Amino acid sequence: MMVVRMRSTKSHRNNRRSHFRLVAPRFSVCESCKKPRLSHTACPHCGKYRGRAVINVQAKIDKKLKKQKERAKTHK
């Protein structure tokens, strides 16, 4: 069986792993509804991105409620 010729020391291994940490998500404030949202994404509360409406939030809510009602009927 092969043996590693230049074995990495514990300190070199740990120095390499020092960059493998989790990064906290960066939040910004929505200009229209003033709620926190992820940077570079549309606001999940109002559906706007850079002042423009890109997601129809009301349609999503209606679709979700409709699906819940159908699921409730089938499980009875």
C-alpha positions in Angstrom: 0.0 0.0 0.0 1.2 3.5 -0.8 2.3 5.9 1.9 1.9 9.7 1.5 5.4 11.1 1.0 4.8 14.7 2.0 2.2 14.4 4.7 0.3 17.6 5.6 0.7 18.7 9.1 -2.3 19.4 11.4 -1.7 23.2 11.1 -1.6 23.1 7.3 -4.7 21.0 7.2 -6.5 23.4 9.6 -5.3 26.5 7.8 -6.8 25.1 4.6 -10.1 24.3 6.3 -10.3 27.8 7.9 -12.2 29.0 4.8 -14.8 26.2 4.8 -17.1 28.1 7.2 -20.8 28.9 6.7 -21.5 32.5 5.6 -24.6 34.2 7.1 -27.1 35.4 4.4 -27.0 39.1 3.6 -30.3 40.8 4.0 -31.4 44.2 2.6 -34.6 46.2 3.2 -37.3 46.2 0.5 -37.9 49.7 -0.8 -41.7 49.3 -1.1 -42.7 47.3 1.9 -39.7 47.9 4.2 -39.4 44.2 5.1 -36.1 42.3 5.0 -35.3 40.3 1.9 -32.3 38.5 0.4 -30.1 40.7 -1.7 -30.5 40.3 -5.5 -33.8 38.5 -5.2 -37.5 39.6 -5.4 -39.2 40.5 -2.2 -41.3 37.5 -1.1 -43.8 39.8 0.7 -44.7 42.2 -2.0 -43.2 40.6 -5.1 -41.2 43.6 -6.3 -37.6 43.8 -7.4 -35.9 47.2 -7.8 -39.3 48.9 -7.7 -40.8 46.7 -10.4 -43.5 44.1 -9.8 -42.1 40.7 -10.9 -44.1 38.2 -8.8 -47.9 38.1 -8.5 -48.0 37.4 -4.7 -51.8 37.4 -4.5 -52.0 34.7 -7.2 -49.5 32.5 -5.3 -51.6 32.9 -2.1 -54.8 32.0 -3.9 -53.2 29.0 -5.5 -51.9 27.8 -2.2 -55.3 28.2 -0.5 -57.0 26.3 -3.4 -54.6 23.4 -3.1 -55.1 23.2 0.7 -58.9 23.1 0.3 -58.6 20.3 -2.3 -56.3 18.4 0.0 -58.7 18.8 2.9 -61.6 17.4 0.8 -59.6 14.3 -0.3 -58.4 13.4 3.2 -61.9 13.3 4.7 
